[in-house]
Amino acid sequence: MSVELSGEEPAVRGLRERKKERTRRTIREEAFRLFRTQGYNETTIEQIAAAAEVSPSTFFRYFPSKEQLVLADDLDPLLIEAIRAQPPDVAPLTAFRNAVEAVFNQLPAAAMAFEQERQALVYHVPELRSAIGMEMERNIEMVATVMAERVGGTTDDFEIRVFAGALTGAGLAIARITPMNLENIGRMLDLLEAGLPLGHAEPGAPD
């Protein structure tokens, strides 16, 4: 017989978590609606909170700043989970590709559209573009951590950091010029797997 140390029924905890997730999602959706209608810089945290029918203090419980509201990537935990679900004998780059396909194939159209809009905002608002360097560093650490788990290394291993940096850098490089979708990420991974054959036909491209 299991004992709930928290003294709280699992159903109650589950309800609370779902309510928190709905509140977080509403805050982000209302924020992006305001960004579309009046611009990122012209939108205040107070306006976002009012539109989401929460207090500014509630806003800050979910996001430390307006900038972080945009930068937060909700696909990261899904991708990490999908990578960890890959069989241990699958090569790291293949495991990443399989994980991306698993996440994107299950992503609702509305969620995909939101992520594409979020990405476009990051690259077109100067105040957000200045944070791209920090996001790149965060993503390198994230990829290095999950890949170190797969190969039994550490996040400081030279090969693991090169792998993480190559994936992260390639992703950020194409994000500014092309929509984030399964096709474009697949093309990026094809080039990495082929050893970046510059000046030659792109892997998978018709002759």
HUJO-V235113 format. One line per field, one symbol per residue. ss: DSSP state (h for helix, s for strand, l for the rest). phi: phi as a letter, one per 20 degrees, with the letter a starting at -180 (. if undefined). psi: psi as a letter, one per 20 degrees, with the letter a starting at -180 (. if undefined). Layout:
ss: ???
phi: ???
psi: ???
This chain:
ss: lllllllllhhhhhhhhhhhhhhhhhhhhhhhhhhhhhllllllhhhhhhhhlllhhhhhhhlllhhhhhhlllhhhhhhhhhhlllllllhhhhhhhhhhhhhhlllhhhhhhhhhhhhhhhhlhhhhllhhhhhhhhhhhhhhhhhhhhllllllhhhhhhhhhhhhhhhhhhllllllhhhhhhhhhhhhllllllllllllll
phi: .edeffmcfgffffffffffffffffgfffffffffecnffeedfffffffemcegffgffdcfaffffefgdfegffffffffefgfeefgfffffffffffffdffgffffffffffffgeddgfeffefgfffffffffffffffffdmdcfefgffffgffffffffffeffdbfebffffffffgfffenlffncffgneff
psi: pqpohijpqhhgghgghhgghgggggggghghghghhiqghiprhhgggghilrqhhggihhpirhghhghpoiighgggghghiqqhipqghhggghggggghhipqhhhghghhggghghiiohhhhiihghhggghghgghghhhghjkbriipghhhggghgggggghhihhiqqorhghhggghggghikmmpirpppiqq.
